[in-house]
Amino acid sequence: MIRRVRHPRPDARATPGASMGQDIDPLGRDMGQAHARGPRRHVPPFAAPRRTAPRRLAPRWRTAGLSLVEAAAVVSAVGVLLAILVPTFVRELRTSKVEEASSQLEELHARAAAYFQARHEGGRRCLPAPAGPAPAEASVEPVEVDFADESTPGHATWEALGFAPSRPIRYRYELIPFREGCEIAISPGDPLFVLRATGDLDGDGRRSVFERVATVSDDGAVIPHGALYVRDRME
């Protein structure tokens, strides 16, 4: 009679190899083989990938200066600026010089008008005597002029009028009365005297002329007769 022996069924949940006497770790790995291969590096299951810094390229410095095209552009721009600014500067400079004549004639007109309207000896109205030209010659550079000095033409008239420019001047000035003396009969609108400034700013011998003519109004006040006359303002 044959007797059947029942062997215990291995547990399906057991770790493979456990029944063979092998050392199995909780992850199902053979510890003997793991020791034979040496220690293993522990890697976290969700370790982030390693980031490397971007490689920086060394800057490339220019060792040369401006290129030919850049240099030509700079020269062209400078030339255009000079072509615009230099004539403007020269014109403004000469205009500032010309303003001397008009401003001094305006002051001289006011002083001559006050002299005529003032009462002189015997309560009379008198015209100033001729004066100038002072200085004797116009100059390119401004010069100091003492109009009250005895060597200045018409110094007595300039001193009587109180005309003494506070700054150096380039023009020469004249006062030319159309009549002389006191108690002069003159009709409104008739010329009384002329004030003249003559200049030679560039020294070429060609002179510019500025003239202011004075007359009397209906009430006897001295007023300008017409506009300021100018010839060859810039020569």
C-alpha positions in Angstrom: 0.0 0.0 0.0 1.5 3.4 -1.1 1.3 6.2 1.4 1.0 9.8 0.1 2.9 12.4 2.0 1.7 16.0 1.7 4.4 18.7 1.7 3.4 22.2 2.9 2.6 24.6 0.0 4.9 27.5 0.0 3.3 30.8 0.8 2.8 32.9 -2.4 3.4 36.1 -0.4 6.8 34.9 0.8 9.8 36.4 -0.8 11.4 34.3 -3.6 14.4 32.5 -2.4 13.5 32.7 1.3 12.8 29.0 1.4 16.2 28.3 0.0 18.0 29.7 3.0 19.0 32.9 1.3 19.3 36.3 3.0 16.7 38.5 1.3 16.3 42.3 2.1 12.9 43.8 2.3 13.1 44.9 -1.3 13.6 41.3 -2.4 17.3 41.6 -3.2 19.8 38.9 -2.5 22.0 40.3 0.2 24.7 37.8 -0.6 25.0 39.0 -4.1 24.8 42.6 -2.9 27.8 42.0 -0.6 29.7 40.3 -3.3 29.3 43.3 -5.6 30.2 45.7 -2.8 28.3 48.5 -1.1 25.8 50.3 -3.3 25.2 54.0 -3.4 22.0 55.0 -2.0 19.9 57.0 -4.4 16.7 58.6 -3.2 13.8 57.4 -5.3 12.8 60.9 -6.2 16.1 62.7 -6.5 16.1 65.8 -8.7 18.4 65.8 -11.7 21.7 67.5 -11.1 21.9 71.0 -12.7 25.0 72.4 -14.1 25.8 76.1 -14.5 25.7 77.3 -18.1 29.1 77.7 -19.6 30.1 81.3 -19.9 32.1 82.4 -22.9 34.9 84.8 -22.4 34.0 88.3 -23.8 35.7 89.1 -27.0 37.1 92.6 -26.7 37.7 94.7 -29.8 41.4 95.4 -30.1 41.1 97.8 -33.0 39.8 101.4 -33.1 37.1 102.9 -35.4 36.6 101.3 -38.7 37.0 103.3 -41.9 33.3 103.7 -42.3 32.8 104.8 -38.7 35.6 107.3 -39.0 34.1 108.7 -42.2 30.7 109.0 -40.6 32.2 110.9 -37.6 34.1 113.3 -39.9 31.0 114.0 -42.0 28.9 114.7 -38.9 31.5 117.1 -37.5 31.8 118.8 -40.9 28.1 119.4 -41.1 28.0 120.8 -37.6 30.8 123.2 -38.3 29.2 124.3 -41.5 26.1 125.3 -39.6 27.6 126.7 -36.4 30.6 128.7 -37.6 28.7 131.1 -39.9 26.0 131.5 -37.2 28.6 132.3 -34.6 30.4 134.8 -36.8 27.1 136.5 -37.7 26.0 136.7 -34.1 29.4 138.2 -33.2 29.2 140.8 -35.8 25.6 141.6 -34.9 26.7 142.2 -31.3 29.3 144.7 -32.5 26.8 146.5 -34.7 24.5 147.0 -31.7 27.0 149.4 -30.3 26.2 152.1 -32.9 22.4 152.0 -32.6 22.5 152.0 -28.8 25.0 154.9 -28.5 23.1 157.0 -31.1 19.9 156.4 -29.1 21.6 157.7 -25.9 23.2 160.6 -27.8 19.8 161.6 -29.2 18.2 161.6 -25.8 21.0 163.9 -24.4 20.9 166.3 -27.4 17.1 166.5 -27.1 17.3 167.3 -23.4 20.0 170.0 -24.1 17.8 171.7 -26.7 14.7 171.7 -24.5 16.5 173.0 -21.4 16.6 176.7 -20.7 20.0 178.2 -21.2 21.4 181.7 -20.5 18.5 184.2 -20.8 15.9 181.4 -20.7 16.6 180.5 -24.3 16.6 177.2 -26.1 19.9 176.5 -27.9 21.3 173.8 -30.2 24.6 172.2 -29.2 27.7 173.2 -31.3 29.1 170.6 -33.8 31.2 167.8 -32.3 33.3 165.0 -33.7 34.2 162.8 -35.2 35.3 161.2 -32.0 37.5 159.3 -31.9 39.4 160.4 -35.0 39.2 156.9 -36.6 37.0 153.9 -36.2 38.8 150.7 -35.0 38.4 147.0 -35.4 39.0 146.4 -31.7 37.2 148.4 -29.0 39.2 151.3 -27.5 38.7 153.5 -24.5 37.9 157.1 -25.4 37.7 160.1 -23.1 35.1 162.4 -24.8 35.8 165.2 -22.3 39.5 165.3 -23.0 40.7 168.4 -24.8 42.3 166.4 -27.6 39.0 164.9 -28.5 37.2 166.8 -31.4 34.2 168.6 -30.0 35.1 167.9 -26.3 33.2 170.9 -25.1 29.9 169.8 -26.7 30.4 166.2 -25.5 31.0 167.5 -22.0 28.0 169.8 -22.2 25.8 166.9 -23.3 27.3 164.5 -20.7 28.0 161.9 -23.4 30.7 159.5 -22.2 30.4 155.8 -23.2 31.1 153.6 -20.2 32.6 150.8 -22.4 35.3 150.7 -25.1 33.9 151.6 -28.5 34.6 150.7 -32.2 32.7 153.4 -33.9 33.4 157.1 -34.2 30.5 159.6 -33.5 29.5 163.0 -34.8 26.9 165.6 -33.9 26.0 167.9 -36.9 23.3 170.6 -36.2 21.4 172.0 -39.2 21.3 175.4 -37.4 23.5 177.0 -34.8 22.7 179.3 -31.9 19.7 179.9 -29.7 16.0 180.8 -30.2 16.0 179.1 -33.7 12.7 179.3 -35.6 11.9 175.8 -36.8 8.8 174.3 -38.1 7.5 170.9 -37.0 9.0 168.2 -39.2 12.1 170.2 -40.3 15.4 168.5 -39.5 17.1 169.9 -36.4 20.4 167.9 -36.2 21.8 164.6 -37.3 23.8 162.1 -35.2 26.2 159.8 -37.1 28.2 156.7 -36.3 30.9 155.4 -38.7 32.5 152.0 -38.3 35.0 149.7 -40.0 34.7 146.4 -38.2 36.8 144.3 -40.6 39.4 146.9 -41.3 39.0 146.8 -45.1 38.5 150.6 -45.5 34.9 150.2 -46.4 32.8 152.0 -43.7 29.4 151.4 -42.4 27.2 154.4 -41.6 24.4 154.8 -39.1 22.4 158.1 -38.9 19.7 159.4 -36.7 18.0 162.7 -37.7 16.0 164.7 -35.2 13.2 167.2 -35.6 10.6 168.9 -33.4 6.9 167.9 -32.9 3.9 170.2 -32.9 4.4 170.9 -29.1 8.1 171.6 -29.5 9.5 168.3 -28.3 12.6 166.8 -30.0 11.7 163.5 -31.7 13.4 161.2 -34.3 12.8 162.2 -37.9 12.1 158.9 -39.6 13.8 155.6 -39.1 17.5 155.0 -38.3 19.4 155.2 -41.6 21.9 152.4 -42.1 24.4 151.8 -45.0 26.6 148.8 -45.2 25.6 147.5 -41.8 28.0 144.5 -42.0 30.2 146.1 -44.6 
